[in-house]
Every structure is written in C-alpha cells, then in structure tokens.
Amino acid sequence: MSSAGIGWQLLDVPTWVRPNDAFDLRLAENSQLVIMKPAHEPFAVSPSPGVHQLPAMAPLIKRYLENIRFYVDDTHAKALTRELFGQLAKLESGGQIPVIRDVAPPDRRLLRAIDKIEENPSWEFNLQELASYSGVSERNLYYLLKEGIGMTPYRFYQRQRLIRVRQRLVDYQAGEPHISRYAADEGFSHLGRFAALYREHFGELPSKTIRCRQLLCGAEANADEASCE
C-alpha cells in the first residue's frame, strides 16, 4: 500500500482508511483482502486523516474472522460484528479490553469433518460416512461439531448449501438468476422452506439478494459510462 507522501509499505496488519483517503494498493496473486465498514461511525476518537496501521487491533479482527466463519444465523453474525466494532471503539478511545490469548488448534477430527463438507459440493449428507471419514463415532462427531463450531453436522452441511446458493445469486453476470433452480441444485426441493432458511441465515430473502445485486450492477454501469464521457 502507498499513500500520499508515504512510500510502499506491507499491508500485514489492520489498517485504518477514511472514505476520502487516496491510496494505491497492490495485491499479490492469491491474496485476500477483507474490508470492514461499520454502518455508523463507532469511534469516539479517530485517527487523523491519512492511512494508519493499527497492529493493536489485529488480535480482535483475527478472532472475529475465525468466529464469523461459523456464524449460526443472521442474528449471530450481527452480534459478532457489533461486538467487534464495540471493542475496536473502546480500544481506539483509549479503553482497555480483555487480552486475547491464542487458543489450542482445533481437533483434527473436527477439521476433517469440516473439510469434507466444505470441499465436496456434490456429497450427499451421510452421518455414518462423515463419522468414519473423521475417525470418530457418530455420537462423538455430533458433540464435536456442536462444541467446536456451534452447529450439528447436518446444520453445518445445510449451511454450506445455502452459502453456495447465495454465491450463485451474487455472482451471476447476465440474464435473470433462477432461485428455484439454484436451490434445487443444492437439494432444496421446497422453495418456501428454502426461502425461510435463507432469510434466517442471511437476514434477507433470495429475491432481495438479487435486487441488491442488480442495483450494484446498475451503479457500476453508470460509473463506467460516466468515466467514458
């Protein structure tokens, strides 16, 4: 990253950027960039204009990214996000927050179960097969996931299918996305039940996801036209 008056510097810690700050950003292949923007400015004391690296916030954001990967539903995701911004606000205003300690690595059996569900979209749920693959009994696998990520094996499997449908709705490029077809491809045969599960998990109906995507595409198209005038 490079900003006015400052040479290139490695973007390896959380960095504060105001909406009107100008900067250049270069990303290496396979890099990941996470942008977090609160709906309302939560900080009582904000850094002065310009780009500022904030290493003290790294543990907070790292824990948030680890936890948000396994949010249970929309309510849970919003609670985790409110907690993060509340802690960041407290830290930035000079307050003290609990020390975040490194936790033990997740159980390898848990990781095997997670990987099988996440990396095999065509796999049909089978608890016995999943338990055998993970090297644990069905009963213990149930409690392992429930304790480790807050979801039962089937709930996590269902969640991944919902996520894949949402990705297709968000990523479509032309024409009209087909909610019913995308849902059916992921094994949701009852459209009404699917819509209810989708809203519970993402806080909106699939149709709203499409409208938001269309509005975003319209805004991008208008910006491109304006830049060519």
C-alpha positions as CSV (number, residue, x, y, z in Angstrom):
1,M,0.0,0.0,0.0
2,S,1.1,3.5,-0.8
3,S,-0.5,6.8,0.2
4,A,0.4,10.5,-0.3
5,G,3.9,11.3,1.0
6,I,4.5,7.7,2.1
7,G,6.3,5.0,0.1
8,W,5.1,1.5,-0.4
9,Q,4.6,-0.5,2.8
10,L,3.5,-4.0,3.5
11,L,-0.2,-4.4,4.4
12,D,0.2,-7.1,7.0
13,V,-1.8,-5.6,9.9
14,P,-5.2,-3.9,10.2
15,T,-5.1,-0.5,8.5
16,W,-7.4,2.4,9.0
17,V,-8.5,4.3,5.9
18,R,-11.0,7.1,5.8
19,P,-13.6,7.3,2.9
20,N,-11.8,10.2,1.3
21,D,-8.3,9.0,1.7
22,A,-6.4,8.4,-1.5
23,F,-4.0,5.4,-1.7
24,D,-2.7,2.8,-4.1
25,L,-2.9,-0.9,-3.4
26,R,-1.1,-3.8,-5.0
27,L,-2.2,-7.4,-4.2
28,A,-0.1,-10.4,-5.0
29,E,-1.7,-13.5,-6.6
30,N,-4.0,-15.4,-4.2
31,S,-4.0,-12.5,-1.7
32,Q,-7.1,-12.0,0.4
33,L,-8.4,-8.5,1.3
34,V,-11.1,-8.0,3.9
35,I,-12.8,-4.6,4.1
36,M,-14.9,-3.8,7.2
37,K,-17.0,-0.7,7.2
38,P,-19.4,0.0,10.1
39,A,-22.9,1.3,9.1
40,H,-22.3,4.2,11.6
41,E,-19.0,5.7,12.7
42,P,-18.5,4.0,16.1
43,F,-15.2,5.6,17.2
44,A,-15.2,8.5,19.7
45,V,-11.6,9.2,18.8
46,S,-10.5,8.5,15.2
47,P,-7.0,8.7,13.8
48,S,-6.1,11.8,11.9
49,P,-6.6,11.9,8.1
50,G,-4.4,9.5,6.2
51,V,-3.6,5.8,6.2
52,H,-2.8,4.4,9.6
53,Q,-1.6,0.9,10.5
54,L,-3.2,-0.4,13.8
55,P,-1.4,-3.5,14.9
56,A,-3.1,-3.5,18.3
57,M,-6.4,-4.3,16.6
58,A,-5.0,-7.4,14.8
59,P,-5.9,-9.9,17.6
60,L,-9.5,-8.6,17.7
61,I,-10.0,-8.8,14.0
62,K,-8.3,-12.2,13.7
63,R,-10.6,-13.7,16.3
64,Y,-13.6,-12.1,14.6
65,L,-12.7,-13.6,11.2
66,E,-12.2,-17.0,12.8
67,N,-15.6,-16.8,14.6
68,I,-17.6,-15.3,11.7
69,R,-16.6,-18.3,9.5
70,F,-19.0,-20.4,11.6
71,Y,-21.8,-18.0,12.4
72,V,-25.1,-19.9,13.0
73,D,-27.5,-17.4,11.5
74,D,-28.0,-13.7,10.7
75,T,-28.7,-12.8,14.3
76,H,-25.4,-14.4,15.4
77,A,-23.4,-12.8,12.7
78,K,-24.7,-9.3,13.6
79,A,-23.9,-9.9,17.3
80,L,-20.4,-10.9,16.5
81,T,-20.0,-7.8,14.3
82,R,-21.4,-5.5,16.9
83,E,-19.1,-7.0,19.5
84,L,-16.1,-6.4,17.2
85,F,-16.8,-2.8,16.4
86,G,-17.6,-2.1,20.1
87,Q,-14.2,-3.5,21.1
88,L,-12.5,-1.5,18.4
89,A,-14.2,1.7,19.5
90,K,-13.2,1.1,23.1
91,L,-9.6,0.3,22.2
92,E,-9.3,3.4,19.9
93,S,-10.7,5.7,22.5
94,G,-8.0,4.6,25.0
95,G,-10.0,2.0,26.9
96,Q,-8.9,-1.5,27.9
97,I,-10.1,-4.7,26.5
98,P,-9.5,-8.3,27.7
99,V,-6.3,-9.8,26.4
100,I,-7.0,-12.2,23.6
101,R,-4.9,-15.4,24.1
102,D,-4.1,-17.9,21.4
103,V,-6.3,-21.0,21.7
104,A,-5.3,-24.6,21.1
105,P,-5.5,-25.7,17.4
106,P,-8.9,-27.3,16.5
107,D,-9.3,-31.0,16.9
108,R,-8.1,-32.7,13.7
109,R,-11.2,-34.8,13.5
110,L,-13.3,-31.7,13.6
111,L,-11.2,-30.2,10.8
112,R,-11.6,-33.4,8.7
113,A,-15.4,-33.2,9.0
114,I,-15.5,-29.5,8.1
115,D,-13.2,-30.0,5.1
116,K,-15.3,-32.9,3.7
117,I,-18.5,-30.8,3.9
118,E,-16.9,-27.6,2.6
119,E,-14.9,-29.1,-0.2
120,N,-17.3,-31.7,-1.7
121,P,-20.4,-29.8,-3.0
122,S,-21.8,-32.9,-4.6
123,W,-21.6,-35.0,-1.5
124,E,-24.9,-36.0,0.0
125,F,-25.1,-36.0,3.8
126,N,-24.5,-39.3,5.5
127,L,-23.6,-39.1,9.2
128,Q,-22.1,-42.6,9.3
129,E,-19.9,-41.9,6.4
130,L,-18.9,-38.5,7.8
131,A,-18.0,-40.0,11.2
132,S,-16.0,-42.8,9.6
133,Y,-14.1,-40.3,7.5
134,S,-13.4,-38.1,10.5
135,G,-12.2,-41.1,12.7
136,V,-14.9,-40.7,15.4
137,S,-18.2,-42.2,16.3
138,E,-21.4,-40.6,15.1
139,R,-22.4,-39.6,18.6
140,N,-19.0,-38.0,19.3
141,L,-19.0,-36.3,15.9
142,Y,-22.3,-34.6,16.8
143,Y,-20.9,-33.2,20.0
144,L,-17.5,-32.4,18.5
145,L,-19.1,-30.1,15.9
146,K,-21.7,-28.7,18.3
147,E,-19.0,-27.7,20.8
148,G,-16.4,-26.7,18.2
149,I,-18.5,-24.6,15.8
150,G,-21.9,-24.3,17.5
151,M,-23.7,-26.4,14.9
152,T,-24.7,-30.0,14.4
153,P,-23.2,-31.9,11.4
154,Y,-26.4,-31.6,9.4
155,R,-26.9,-27.9,10.3
156,F,-23.4,-27.2,9.0
157,Y,-24.0,-29.2,5.9
158,Q,-27.2,-27.3,5.3
159,R,-25.5,-24.0,5.9
160,Q,-22.9,-24.7,3.2
161,R,-25.6,-25.5,0.7
162,L,-27.2,-22.1,1.5
163,I,-23.9,-20.4,1.1
164,R,-23.4,-21.9,-2.4
165,V,-26.9,-20.7,-3.5
166,R,-26.1,-17.2,-2.3
167,Q,-22.8,-17.2,-4.1
168,R,-24.5,-18.0,-7.4
169,L,-27.1,-15.3,-6.8
170,V,-24.4,-12.8,-6.1
171,D,-22.1,-13.9,-8.9
172,Y,-24.5,-14.1,-11.8
173,Q,-23.4,-11.9,-14.7
174,A,-26.2,-11.8,-17.2
175,G,-29.9,-12.5,-17.5
176,E,-32.1,-13.4,-14.6
177,P,-30.8,-15.7,-11.9
178,H,-33.0,-18.7,-11.2
179,I,-33.7,-19.1,-7.5
180,S,-35.7,-22.3,-7.7
181,R,-33.1,-23.9,-10.0
182,Y,-30.1,-22.9,-7.8
183,A,-32.0,-24.1,-4.7
184,A,-32.9,-27.4,-6.4
185,D,-29.2,-27.9,-7.4
186,E,-28.3,-27.9,-3.7
187,G,-31.1,-30.3,-2.7
188,F,-33.8,-27.8,-1.6
189,S,-37.0,-29.2,-3.1
190,H,-39.4,-27.0,-1.2
191,L,-39.0,-23.4,-2.3
192,G,-40.9,-21.9,0.6
193,R,-38.8,-23.8,3.2
194,F,-35.7,-22.8,1.3
195,A,-36.6,-19.1,1.4
196,A,-37.3,-19.3,5.1
197,L,-33.9,-20.9,5.8
198,Y,-32.2,-18.4,3.5
199,R,-33.7,-15.4,5.4
200,E,-32.8,-16.9,8.7
201,H,-29.2,-17.3,7.7
202,F,-28.6,-14.2,5.7
203,G,-31.2,-11.8,7.1
204,E,-33.0,-11.3,3.7
205,L,-34.9,-13.3,1.2
206,P,-33.2,-14.5,-2.0
207,S,-35.2,-12.0,-4.1
208,K,-33.7,-9.2,-2.1
209,T,-30.2,-10.5,-2.7
210,I,-31.0,-10.4,-6.4
211,R,-32.3,-6.8,-6.2
212,C,-29.3,-5.6,-4.3
213,R,-27.0,-7.3,-6.9
214,Q,-29.0,-5.6,-9.7
215,L,-28.7,-2.2,-8.0
216,L,-25.0,-2.7,-7.6
217,C,-24.5,-3.7,-11.2
218,G,-26.5,-0.6,-12.3
219,A,-24.4,1.7,-10.1
220,E,-21.2,0.1,-11.6
221,A,-22.5,0.5,-15.1
222,N,-23.4,4.2,-14.5
223,A,-20.0,4.8,-13.1
224,D,-18.3,3.2,-16.2
225,E,-20.5,5.4,-18.5
226,A,-19.6,8.5,-16.6
227,S,-15.9,7.7,-16.7
228,C,-16.1,7.4,-20.6
229,E,-17.8,10.8,-21.1
